[in-house]
């Protein structure tokens, strides 16, 4: 694409269309942009638009499109590289000045794009990035300075979670050398400007935005280790941080009760920075700690209950939590009055259920659930208060439990006086008990360590069960949710009989109108159904669930019709888990269940928006198929009847999110067929080979599996009725084999072709297949490719015979067979992993040793003993799992944007297939028997070859195989 006005105009029109709510207009525009993505100058056209377009909406749209384009394509995972070198150079040359001169909304997008490019190219391929940024600090223009700081923040924040490595240390050192001093000078200068402009509200807003970013950069640059520069300048940083913590400027206070202002955000970040130093560099930080504890304590006691202070209060409490856990600082908290004061003034007030929480519970339930259930409530006051309780209990468990028991009892008494008015007291009491009792927790198992001083079962029977047993499921919804959450959290501490009593109560609460209550009920059931008993079976058995099957399934599917829960992922996950637990008990209900699942699938395919919900829905469909067809294999037809209409619609409308799932379910159905492939599948076969389907990485694993199912079930049908499609099938193999990320998928397909297709149907293509593989070996030989290649040639040898393997190699190039043995099989065979893969290689190599005449009487004979030695090594030595440094494979999941990532359906899993299962049971004994047979054919030869060059240890192992097989060598 040229950089022309006509192309800018075209691009503007298509970008406009991508914003259209009508999918008929939006989808083709997205397809067009996807199709021109690989063209030269495409990214430069986008940058020109966001700089020069007259329409703001187009500028913003171009900036977002550009950022996503960079996100998808900058990292070169595989050929083809969609961004040519000249475009890469031009982007890096222009993006920083463009970002700094853009309005804030666009600056943010370009800043993200710079950090994505920086992650790949900085510092090696973009050495002048830092200098270019630091020089801008001198500009004095805070719009520019904040742009630099924002970019630096998005570039350096990964230091907070990267694993330590020499490469990382080198990069951080380079950044510190160039950045630490200018950042410190900028920090001091900005603070001075704050005093100069103390009465100018608009100037303060800009300056405080800078201080927030500077404080965030401080955190990132100090996270991995304490840099010498910051240690030498600790006085400057900590004194100023302390001053900012205690600062209060009326001009920076906001009237908004919800949104945190700049002052709160800055103080929150300073609390984080102080907590980092207190935890990691406590010795160096010790002189400053007492004044920070005092300042933060005062902050907590004087800050109001408004939502805008939540982040600040929770970070301040987290600071105290991190300090009180360190033995160094234990003395600060030992006094009983201090503990009482912390409990009374910090913990209890921040555990209260506020009006804002009640509002979220009723009107923004999805967010409430995400924060409360999934632990993304890191910045909530309750979570921080809970962490502080845990921290204090580390050294002061007795006194703290004592103080709180008094609070819990008085709160419960208050509630008992007038439940309908005082229910919030009980809510706080339950939360206190939960935070006191839980010492260690995981998502998978709930609480794994509990406080011995709290009687959880007694509290459950006296205070939790009565709420859940009340006839009205809609009364006191917050307390119902608390009760259900209590069961969920303490499921390992509460005895099994109490859990069994709870199950019908939970099933009943699936009918509650409150979204939070019926979601928690579904989630609690799902968690209980995954619990393991003593013998690794589920704790709750299908037999114990028998009385409840009908009401459980009815209420779960009914819950999906309640307002706000039509795509509730917790309910769908509970449906999946119920199927998995109940197994054949669900068969009588399958006709109604599959109808409801199909209708739901049709509805959500119009606009898929909840990836987890969709995933569990497909898992539930797979379970229905597996369970039913296990009992009655012929039922597969009725599933195809129910599902194929929806599947066709999904494929025709190109619903990208669902296509990988559809292929997995189709594979599962097709694998259920025992004889021929039904004609409905054969009609689809040619469409599966269309190149456009293979462009999307998310389609590749399920499509390969589906084609494997076609080959396993209907190779003869394909050879007979669709022979003209074989080149297309091999074309897919050729495309996959060229890709480092997907070459193993190419081998899966090739192995199925070799194993199942009638030999005559692929005869003419065989030589070409090997030539392609050798070309790839020459161009880029990776460990993964070698492993797959070894399995393939041994499978070929098993299928067509060792002589055929030797002939095809030597046909391509004389003496090629010897080169492959010497350079690939013998040195690399130890790298093969996986039971079935090792077995295929063992049987293949045994055939080469014992059924290939040229190995006995040509120049190949010198390789006979080293090959046998390598085979015994494969049996007896540990697997060689070393991978060269330059080969760290990139996960496909990284490709964001248009690409739908592939999600494996657990219940559509493919049984591991062993192509030599029938022929060979024990490959060691098979080797012994084959050598015995060979020695019978040419007496004397085998023992003499062994005695001259096989090493003693290998010979000893071989004697063991011969004894086990009760044979001798002649």
ABEGO torsion letter per residue (X at the ends): XBBBAAAAAAAAAAAAAAABABAAAAAAAAAAAAAAAABBGAAAAAAAAAAABABAAAAAAAAAAAAAAAAAAABBABOBBABBAAAAAAAAAAAAAAAAABBAAAAAAAAAAAAAAAAAAOAAABAAAAAAAAAAAAAGBAAAAAAAAAAAAAAAAAAAABBBBAAAAAAAAAAAAAAAAAAAAAAAAAAAAAAAAAABAAAAAAAAAAAAAAAAAAAAAAAABBBAAAAAAAAAAAAAAAAAAABBBAAABBABAABBBAAAAAAAAAAAAAAAAAAAAAAAAAAAAAAAAAAAAAAAAABBABAAAAAAAAAAAAAAAAAAABAAAAAAAABAAAAAAAAAAAAAAAABBBAAAAAAAAABAAAAAAAAAAGAAAABAAAAAAAAAAAAAAAAAAAAAAAAAAAAAAAAAAAAABAAAAAAAAAAAAAAAAAAABABBBAAAEBABBBAABBAAAAAAAAAAAAAABABAABGAAAAAAAAAAAAAAAAABBAAAAAAAAAAAAAAAABABAAAAAAAAAAAAAAAABBBAAGBBABBAAAAAAAAAAAAAAAAAAAABBGAABBAAAAAAAAAAAAAAEAAAAAAAAAAAAAAAAAAAAAAABBABAAAAAAAAAAAAAAAAAAAAABAAAAAAAAAAAAAAAAAAAAAGBAAAAAAAAAAAAAAAAABABBBBAAAAAAAAAAABAAAAABAAAAAAAAAAAAAAAAAAAAAAAAAAAAAAAAAAAAAAAAAABAAAAAAAAAAAAAAAAABBAAAAAAAAAAAAAAAAAAAAABBBAAAAAAAAAAAAAAAAAAEAAAAAAAAAAABBGAAAAAAAAAAAAAAAABBEAAAAAAAAAAAAAAAAABAAAAABAAAAAAAAAAAAAAAAAABBBBABBBAABBBBBAAABBEABBBBBBBAAABBBBBBAAAAABABAAAAAAAAAAAAAAABBGAAAAAAAAABBAAAAAAAAAAAAAAGBBBX
